[in-house]
Amino acid sequence: MLLPVETAVAQGATSGSMLISAARAATLKLTNQREAANPHAPVLITGGEPFDLRIARPITDPALDLGNPFKGPFKAIELDWREQATAAMELARIAGILPAFLVDPVDAGEPEPVAAADLEQWSDTHKLRIATRARLPVSASEDAEIVAFRSADDMREHVALVIGKQSSDHTPLVRLHSECLTGDIFSSLKCDCGPQLDAALHAMADEAAQGGWGVLLYLRQEGRGIGLINKLRAYRLQDQGFDTVDANRRLGLPDEARDFPVAARMLELLGVRAIRLMTNNPAKVTALETSGVTISERVPHKLPDNPHNARYLATKRDRSGHLL
């Protein structure tokens, strides 16, 4: 049985071992690292005394590192239930919590067992369906339609904004835009998400004015798939000097966790087979092509930086392979 450290409310729960990610284990300078090539891989650790919530939380959350610099000693031990442990890491990411668990905790009530099969069912994109659609005039174009998608097993409601008249005579201009509350709503200067969203809609409106059309897929995958709370935790680490990639890894989370097959399924439901993809990220091209979408053209989508996001964009270019 596994009890997420972050969501634990049981008083007095203790455990002789903890499950953390390889990236977090590396931060703790454990020497027995068999999974260094996969920062999100599960690692089972034990310590000199049982883990209670007071001890476990500073191990879990790197935001507490400066106030708790001395931890351990710990030891990475053999993990013979890797499939369940890997599923637990992924379920933590989906839930937007830190990937750290007390293993078989004492006095913790009855934690639910982790089933890898449940994760496979949740990840089945074929369960995604069009829930509803409606005309939606927007500032970029009065000729727009919003289409909402939902799966019975997943309450995230992805949407597509179709601008212009859908036609098989023209290959649509398509943009995959992952939800960004801070950028899209609050106009954060730490990223380029808000300006990218606005520029993409206007580019599609220009396409529509020339007889073409466009589709903006708005994916509910905040923080590149790690969730809003963990994204803000990463921001806090960035203020300490870490770049985007290292901040995510110190949290024990992947620096790229978006589910691009969901976007491919949305296009399939819209009847779109070939697209002109508006992106600077070659990984998006590869992911969609792997999922059966034909990319006839990659359309660059570069915008000016500012003093607050220059390092973020440089990290995209230098560490994530974006063509900037």
Summary of the structure (lengths in Angstrom):
residues: 324
radius of gyration: 21.6
end to end distance: 45.6
largest distance: 69.2
contacts: 1025
relative contact order: 0.13
helix: 35%
strand: 24%
